[in-house]
Amino acid sequence: MYKVMKVLVSLGVILALTGGVGEAVKKGSSGAQVLKLSVGARAMAMGETFCGLADDTNAIYYNPAGLAQLNEKQLIVMHSDWLEGINYEFLGYAQPVDKNKTWGMSLGYLNSGDMEKLDTNGITEGNFEAKDMVFSLAYGLNLSKNTLLGASIKTISLKIDNEDANSFALDVGFLSKTPIENLSIGGALQNLGTKVKFINEGDSLPLNLKLGAAYQTIDNRCILLLDINKPVDNKLRLSLGTEYCLVPILAIRAGYNSGIDEGSGMTFGIGYKFHNLQLDYAYVPYEDLGKTNRYCLLIKF
């Protein structure tokens, strides 16, 4: 466990240093921005805090180590109404191998819709689309009673008009129970991989170090979460979130994400459980840019 944390912290230090010296890495300069779009209405409603909890199929994205917690098959489907008519779809599946191992896979698809195509003189030449796809294959392992490890391999396919680009990436993570009852901590290094290149221009992937903590109250009705992110191409980001179960089948959620530049950074949502089904909704306003809505269906079987 110590070795895992030491590696992640060391990588985080390197990430922070390379992201803050000279012109080596400029703000927002990374490619494959689709990798920055979080998944899951539940996590999004809680300010994108999920690294220290990671207790459902969305762990594939936030912290693959969390997959090892699952004791049943899960399927999740998400639809997101993003800004400027952009749609983002996500499909994830997780299946335990035994009580200590779980594998999962996911597919994310981003479609920009029709955009105006202009020539060098600013004259319209029709419309074009941008389409991004991310496929992940993940594995979570229960290393000991209190320590989980996980990894995810991703392929990224990008298309803008008639140009294509492809890349590969790796996520690694850990999740651990602490001596403090009901408190867990986690960490993940995301998007460690090859550059994505259109024609002759290559951009690095949005490498990110994520650390998180989750505390569940003794009555199991409330969860408090904290995530810290250090992207290679941006400043440190803090996220706070909470989930409160009004009754066993209904939960309300709220959060704050300092990485949301437009608006207050507040996020909101609700979740409803019915037998083996869970419906989740998240609402995130971006002031003048508009608002986003996410809808998720989670099925356990």
FENURGI-V221873 format. One record per backbone hydrogen bond with DSSP energy under -0.5 kcal/mol. CO is the residue of the C=O (numbers start at 1). NH is the residue of the N-H. E is the energy in kcal/mol with one decimal. If there is no record, write none. Layout:
co: [CO CO]
nh: [NH NH]
e: [E E]
//
This chain:
co: [1 2 3 4 5 6 7 8 9 10 11 12 13 14 15 17 20 21 26 31 32 33 34 36 40 41 42 43 43 43 44 46 48 50 50 56 57 58 58 59 63 64 65 66 67 73 74 75 76 77 78 79 80 80 81 82 83 86 87 88 89 90 91 92 93 94 95 98 100 101 101 102 103 104 105 106 107 108 109 110 111 115 116 117 119 123 126 128 129 130 131 132 133 134 135 136 137 138 139 140 141 141 146 147 147 148 149 150 151 152 153 154 155 156 157 158 159 160 163 165 167 168 169 170 171 172 173 174 175 176 179 180 182 182 183 184 185 186 187 188 188 189 190 191 192 195 196 197 198 200 201 203 204 205 207 208 208 209 210 211 212 213 214 215 217 221 222 223 224 225 226 227 228 229 230 231 233 235 237 238 239 240 241 242 243 244 244 247 249 250 250 251 252 253 254 255 256 257 259 261 265 267 268 269 270 271 272 274 276 277 278 279 280 281 282 283 284 286 287 290 292 293 294 295 296 297 298 299]
nh: [5 6 7 8 9 10 11 12 13 14 15 16 17 18 19 20 22 24 29 206 35 36 37 38 44 45 46 46 48 49 47 49 50 53 54 59 60 61 62 63 66 67 68 69 70 301 94 299 92 297 90 295 82 88 293 85 86 82 111 80 109 78 107 76 105 74 103 101 142 97 98 140 95 138 93 136 91 134 89 132 87 128 118 125 122 119 117 115 161 112 159 110 157 108 155 106 153 104 151 102 143 149 177 143 144 175 141 173 139 171 137 169 135 167 133 165 131 163 160 158 156 194 154 192 152 189 150 187 148 185 181 183 184 216 178 214 176 212 174 190 210 172 208 193 170 197 203 199 201 202 198 196 31 207 232 190 210 230 188 228 186 226 184 224 220 245 217 243 215 241 213 239 211 237 209 234 28 231 229 258 227 256 225 254 223 246 252 250 273 246 247 271 244 269 242 267 240 260 261 263 257 255 283 253 281 251 279 277 300 274 298 272 296 270 294 268 292 289 290 286 284 81 282 79 280 77 278 75]
e: [-2.4 -2.5 -2.3 -2.3 -2.8 -2.4 -2.5 -2.2 -2.3 -2.2 -2.7 -2.7 -2.4 -2.8 -1.6 -1.3 -0.5 -1.7 -2.0 -0.6 -2.0 -2.0 -1.3 -0.7 -2.0 -2.3 -0.9 -0.6 -2.3 -0.8 -1.4 -0.7 -0.7 -1.0 -2.1 -2.3 -2.1 -1.4 -1.9 -1.6 -2.1 -1.4 -1.5 -1.9 -1.8 -2.2 -2.4 -3.1 -2.6 -2.4 -2.0 -2.7 -1.0 -2.0 -1.4 -0.6 -1.9 -2.7 -2.5 -1.9 -2.8 -2.8 -2.6 -2.8 -2.5 -2.3 -2.1 -0.6 -3.5 -2.9 -1.4 -3.4 -2.8 -3.4 -2.8 -2.5 -2.2 -2.4 -2.9 -2.3 -2.2 -2.3 -0.5 -3.7 -2.0 -2.2 -3.2 -2.5 -2.5 -2.3 -2.0 -2.8 -2.9 -2.8 -2.5 -2.1 -2.6 -2.5 -2.0 -2.2 -1.2 -2.6 -1.9 -1.2 -1.8 -2.1 -3.4 -2.4 -2.4 -2.7 -2.4 -2.4 -2.3 -2.0 -2.7 -2.3 -2.7 -2.6 -2.4 -3.2 -2.9 -1.7 -3.0 -2.2 -2.5 -2.6 -2.1 -2.0 -3.0 -2.6 -0.5 -1.9 -0.5 -2.0 -2.4 -2.5 -2.9 -2.8 -2.4 -0.6 -3.1 -1.8 -2.0 -0.9 -1.6 -0.5 -2.7 -0.5 -2.5 -0.5 -2.0 -2.8 -3.2 -2.3 -2.6 -3.1 -0.5 -2.4 -2.8 -3.2 -2.6 -2.4 -2.6 -2.9 -2.2 -3.1 -2.5 -1.9 -2.8 -2.0 -2.6 -2.7 -2.6 -3.1 -1.6 -1.0 -2.1 -0.5 -2.7 -2.8 -2.4 -2.8 -2.8 -1.8 -2.4 -0.8 -2.6 -1.6 -2.7 -1.4 -1.4 -2.6 -2.7 -1.8 -2.3 -2.2 -2.7 -1.6 -1.0 -0.6 -2.2 -2.0 -3.0 -2.4 -2.5 -2.5 -3.1 -2.2 -2.6 -2.8 -2.8 -2.8 -2.5 -1.9 -2.1 -2.0 -2.4 -2.1 -1.3 -3.2 -2.1 -2.6 -2.0 -2.5 -2.2 -2.3 -2.1 -2.4]
//
